[in-house]
């Protein structure tokens, strides 16, 4: 009789141990699943292809790998729409903010020094109509970067004419600045379409 009780007790203990082990394994599996589900959204956005909506319909983008400019701590990327226009300044500026790299949100690039400019033209095939994050604000007659900083240092990489013919604030409040085929800056009408644009991913502190 006593031996039977011991056997029953041993079976109960084994059942409890097995149940505890199964619970532990379930918790481990749930933790792994939760970690997968909580993968940062930015990482998914880095890999997802982006399609712009322009006046002519969907436009496919072709992006280079982001490159680090160590002195400034910024990553830069060139996005091209090949032979079609990506869109005007408003469309392209919004598209840049939908890009992420290493948890950093993108924005139109600031080639704000000779060093950065040289880095961009040396590493990317910047061609005609490549948009930057600089605008000429017509009412204040000032040059303002995408982050609101005013360009007042005298630095500039202007083409022989600073604006396209006839596009001088005649019917617009601002003029986007882009790279010409000469890899120099030029301003144009806000409604102008661009075939490519430069994205930067600033450090988190910015």
BELURVEN-V532734 format. One record per run of one state. SS is the DSSP state (h for helix, s for strand, l for the rest). FROM is the first residue (numbers start at 1). LEN is the number of residues. If there is no record, write none. Layout:
ss-><SS,SS>
from-><FROM,FROM>
len-><LEN,LEN>
This chain:
ss-><l,h,l,h,l,s,l,s,l,s,l,s,l,s,l,s,l,h,l,s,l,s,l,s,l,h,l,s,l,s,l,s,l,s,l,s,l,s,l,s,l,s,l>
from-><1,2,38,41,48,51,55,57,61,62,64,67,70,74,81,87,88,89,98,100,102,104,106,107,109,114,124,130,138,142,146,150,151,158,164,174,180,185,188,194,195,196,202>
len-><1,36,3,7,3,4,2,4,1,2,3,3,4,7,6,1,1,9,2,2,2,2,1,2,5,10,6,8,4,4,4,1,7,6,10,6,5,3,6,1,1,6,5>
